[in-house]
Amino acid sequence: MADKKPKPNYANAWHEARRLVWQHRHRLVVGLALMLVSRLAGLVLPWSSRYIIDQVVGQKRADLLGVIAAAVGAAAVVQAVTSFGLSQILGVAAQRAITDMRKSIQAFVLRLPISYFDSTKTGILISRIMTDAEGIRNLVGTGLVQLVGGLVTASIALGVLFWLNWKLTAISILVLALFGAGMAYAFSKLRPLFRERGKLNAEVTGRLAETLGGIRIVKAYRSERGERLVFARGAHRLFRNVATTMTGVSGVGAFAQFVIGAISVVMILVGGRAVLSQSMTLGQFVQYVFFVGLVALPLINIASIGTQITEAFAGLDRIYELRRMTTEDAEDAQRAPLDAVRGDVAFEHVTFAYKPGVPVLKDVSFHARPGSTTALVGSSGSGKSTLIGLVLAFNRPEKGRVLVDGRDLATVPLADYRTQLGVVLQDNFLFDGTIAENIAFARPHATRAEIQAVARIAHCDEFVDQFDEKYDTVVGERGVKLSGGQRQR
């Protein structure tokens, strides 16, 4: 029986959304004010239509023509200025919020324990930092403001419609209530689809990153066809999700058009009879039609903007789940600072397991004294790398203690401890940059003299000096431009 898909936690998404909106409340308030001014200015033309027909045309009031034209022209200028200001303010606000969110998530992810990275695909983490953060544009950008502005405009337009013909408007309200119920149902169905899309996109991206990162293995074993099939299956699952989502979004749009059509039919039948019975002038009817359009446009926008905001909420839900995780340095503030490390390492009855009930290390004890060389010898899978991981505080023992200079490593601030370590891991890794940048990775502000001194100790200078660019030679992604031995140095 297939596992049930986890439902998105709307409360979590709302919590993140409120926090995000509150952080950018000042720009959003300014944007909303500009939006309201723009929308109010947009009411001038439909409001004047009645007077053009009934007064200027019907009663030959040519003296009103210039006043109406001036009002409409001024309103157009106000709309142009406020629209430009709105785009600038909210556009910058949205991009700043996205940048801040990405920086915040990336900084948080780097503080998570190694066990999380061991169990999570890289593509999923990239998706959280880049894709999910991008979705907040619709909350702190023009999306949310347009939605609120549209609702305000629709409310004002409905007030005018009630004033012009309350019976006709009352019928239209019933149709709008049906529309609101339909939108609520549609968005409740679309949000889980958007959540699943983010997960699928992360999985496909992760597998693609693995394939490209291990391209030498892929080609060496002629596994191109297998990787194409794996990617194609993931891409097809993503396509099915997108197709289903597009069907739902199209259905929402079609439903909005149906509601607008239904209101139009009611307006023609009831409004037309009112004009014929002279209970409503032709100018009032045309004015009514214009204001119905002001109600209909926000309905269409709700269908599109609401979908975008729903997608943003799905991303916020995933971000909230990530933020709830405990970082490895969560208790560093309560730990006593660490002085200079002498290098005395001791294991006291240490037991450790990656999976509960399957210990990799069991009751291990030994003492590595300062200045000595300790060799860990054993068959593959015997726990040698696990011991090193415990010394580096990548993992914590289930039982027993790891002592550094007589102090339990669990009580040591990680920042104080790791800044004093020098590590060459079994799997060497170089970043795409220069040789100097990689040597100074732990100390970015190291001088060139310090970099060269360290290179001589590791005997890197023997081959670095042979390059044309010396220490400014770019090593490529993962150091592909260097030999295996050179990367190890």
Secondary structure, 3 states (H helix, E strand, C coil): CCCCCCCCCHHHHHHHHHHHHHHCHHHHHHHHHHHHHHHHHCCHHHHHHHHHHHHHHCCCCCHHHHHHHHHHHHHHHHHHHHHHHHHHHHHHHHHHHHHHHHHHHHHHHHCCCHHHHHHCCHHHHHHHHHHHHHCCHHHHCHHHHHHHHHHHHHHHHHHHHHHHCHHHHHHHHHHHHHHHHHHHHHHHHHHHHHHHHHHHHHHHHHHHHHHHHCHHHHHHCCCHHHHHHHHHHHHHHHHHHHHHHHHHHHHHHHHHHHHHHHHHHHHHHHHHHHHHCCCCCHHHHHHHHHHHHHHHHHHHHHHHHHHHHHHHHHHHHHHHHHHCCCCCCCCHHHCCCCCCCCCCEEEEEEEEEEECCEEEEEEEEEEECCCCCCCCCCCCCCCHHHHHHHHCCCCCCCEEEEEECCEEHHHCCHHHHHCCCCCCCCCCCCCCCEHHHHHCCCCCCCCHHHHHHHHHHCCCHHHHCCCCCHHHCECCHHHCCCCHHHHHC
